[in-house]
Amino acid sequence: MVRCGAAALLAALLGVCVWTDETGKVISDRFAVYWNRSNPRFHRGDYTVEVSINDYLDIYCPHYEEPLPERMERYILYMVNYEGHASCDHRQRGFKRWECNRPDSPNGPLKFSEKFQLFTPFSLGFEFRPGHEYYYICEWGWGWVGVSLGLSCCRIPPKLQHVQLRKTSHGNLPSGQASHGNLSLGLSQLWV
């Protein structure tokens, strides 16, 4: 009876060790960007975040507390190709990614999350590819309910605002371990 108990305990401990083994798990990080004019990281002209496959980028929209100012920032963010970024035109093979349109939300700032993944099960999800660059531009305005936003393009010179998925060289990886590419996210803002 003691041998059966010891064997069961040993099997349970071995199961816990295998279950907590980190080599087979996907590890991801989260990075936050506060997309508003007061973010000092945008003022320097070059803001870069290094991310990897399966990481998340959280975009926080502008948010205002009571008493509400007369003018509040609102944005429409687009993912575009290089030409769309250079010309600040989302119609250049671009599409609307997010809309920051509730700066006075009682539940806090709107948050949008981008997951950097090779494949997505969602029809509206975006798949990132190694060796490609991804650019974001936005339209912005100071409008409020019932008033035209008067949207203008905000683009990201002097360095391009882009996400670049790079291939990494990990050398020989242990069996069953996948190579994860890195993404470089360059962010800054110029208001035109």
C-alpha positions in Angstrom: 0.0 0.0 0.0 2.9 2.4 0.8 4.4 1.7 -2.6 1.2 2.6 -4.4 0.9 5.9 -2.4 4.6 6.7 -3.2 4.1 5.9 -6.9 1.0 8.1 -7.0 2.7 10.9 -5.3 5.7 10.6 -7.7 3.4 10.6 -10.7 1.5 13.7 -9.4 4.8 15.6 -8.9 6.0 14.6 -12.3 2.7 15.8 -13.8 3.1 19.2 -12.0 6.6 19.5 -13.4 5.5 18.8 -16.9 2.5 21.1 -16.6 4.7 24.0 -15.4 7.4 23.4 -18.0 7.9 26.8 -19.8 9.5 25.6 -23.0 6.2 24.6 -24.6 4.2 27.7 -23.6 3.7 30.9 -25.6 5.0 33.9 -23.7 3.6 37.3 -24.6 4.0 40.9 -23.3 1.6 43.8 -23.4 2.7 47.3 -24.4 0.6 50.5 -23.9 0.4 53.6 -26.1 -1.7 56.6 -25.0 -2.8 58.1 -28.3 -3.2 61.8 -27.5 -1.5 65.1 -28.1 -0.2 65.3 -24.5 1.8 62.1 -24.7 5.4 63.3 -24.4 6.7 60.2 -26.1 5.2 61.5 -29.4 6.9 64.9 -29.0 10.5 63.6 -29.5 9.7 62.5 -33.0 10.7 58.8 -32.6 9.0 56.4 -30.3 9.7 52.7 -30.7 8.4 49.7 -29.0 10.0 46.3 -29.7 7.4 43.5 -29.7 7.3 39.9 -30.7 4.8 37.5 -32.2 1.9 36.9 -29.7 2.6 40.3 -28.0 -0.2 42.8 -27.6 -0.2 46.6 -28.2 -2.9 48.4 -26.2 -4.0 51.8 -27.7 -5.7 54.0 -25.1 -7.8 56.8 -26.6 -8.1 60.3 -25.1 -10.3 60.6 -22.1 -11.6 63.5 -20.1 -13.1 63.7 -16.6 -15.7 66.1 -15.3 -15.9 69.1 -15.8 -15.6 68.3 -19.5 -13.6 70.7 -21.6 -15.4 72.4 -24.5 -13.0 70.7 -27.0 -12.0 67.0 -26.7 -9.6 65.0 -28.9 -11.2 62.4 -31.2 -9.3 60.2 -33.7 -9.9 57.6 -36.4 -6.8 55.4 -36.8 -6.1 53.7 -40.1 -3.6 51.0 -41.0 -2.1 51.9 -44.4 0.7 50.9 -46.8 3.8 53.1 -47.3 2.2 55.2 -50.0 -0.8 55.9 -47.8 1.5 56.9 -45.0 3.7 59.1 -47.1 0.7 60.9 -48.6 -1.4 60.8 -45.4 -4.2 59.2 -47.4 -6.0 56.2 -45.9 -7.5 55.4 -49.3 -4.1 54.1 -50.5 -4.8 50.5 -49.7 -5.7 51.4 -46.1 -8.5 50.5 -43.8 -10.1 51.9 -40.6 -8.5 50.2 -37.6 -10.1 52.0 -34.6 -12.2 54.9 -33.8 -11.5 57.0 -30.6 -14.9 58.7 -30.5 -16.0 58.6 -26.8 -13.6 60.9 -24.9 -16.2 61.5 -22.2 -17.0 57.8 -21.6 -18.0 57.3 -17.9 -16.2 53.9 -18.0 -12.7 55.4 -18.6 -10.7 55.6 -21.8 -11.5 53.4 -24.8 -8.8 50.7 -25.2 -8.1 48.8 -28.4 -5.7 45.9 -28.5 -3.6 44.7 -31.4 -2.3 41.2 -31.2 0.7 40.5 -33.3 0.1 37.1 -34.8 0.8 35.2 -37.9 -2.7 33.7 -38.1 -6.1 34.8 -36.7 -9.3 32.8 -36.4 -11.3 36.0 -36.7 -12.6 37.2 -40.1 -11.8 40.9 -39.2 -8.5 40.1 -37.5 -5.2 41.1 -39.0 -2.3 38.8 -39.7 1.2 40.1 -39.5 4.0 38.8 -41.8 7.8 38.7 -41.2 9.7 41.2 -43.3 6.7 43.5 -43.9 6.1 47.0 -42.6 2.8 48.2 -41.3 1.9 51.9 -41.0 -0.7 53.8 -39.0 -2.1 57.3 -39.7 -5.0 59.0 -38.0 -7.6 61.7 -38.7 -8.2 63.9 -35.8 -10.6 66.7 -34.8 -11.7 68.6 -31.7 -15.4 68.1 -32.4 -18.1 67.3 -29.9 -21.6 65.8 -30.2 -23.6 67.5 -32.9 -20.7 69.4 -34.3 -18.5 68.4 -37.3 -15.2 67.0 -36.3 -13.3 68.9 -39.0 -10.9 66.0 -39.4 -7.3 66.6 -40.4 -4.6 64.0 -41.1 -2.0 63.4 -38.4 1.0 61.4 -39.6 4.2 60.5 -38.1 7.4 62.1 -39.4 10.3 62.6 -39.1 10.6 58.9 -38.5 7.9 56.8 -40.1 5.2 55.4 -37.8 5.3 51.8 -38.6 5.3 48.3 -37.4 8.0 46.1 -38.9 7.9 42.4 -38.4 11.5 41.1 -38.6 12.9 37.6 -38.8 15.2 36.7 -35.9 18.1 34.4 -35.9 17.9 32.1 -32.9 20.3 29.5 -34.2 19.4 26.0 -33.4 16.2 25.9 -31.4 15.3 22.9 -29.1 13.0 20.4 -30.8 9.4 21.7 -30.9 10.3 25.3 -30.1 9.1 27.8 -32.7 11.1 30.9 -33.8 9.3 34.1 -32.9 9.9 37.1 -35.1 10.2 40.6 -33.5 8.2 43.6 -34.4 9.4 47.2 -34.2 6.7 49.7 -33.6 7.8 53.3 -34.3 5.4 55.9 -33.0 5.5 59.7 -32.9 3.1 62.4 -33.9 3.0 65.5 -36.0 -0.2 67.4 -36.3 -0.8 68.9 -39.7 
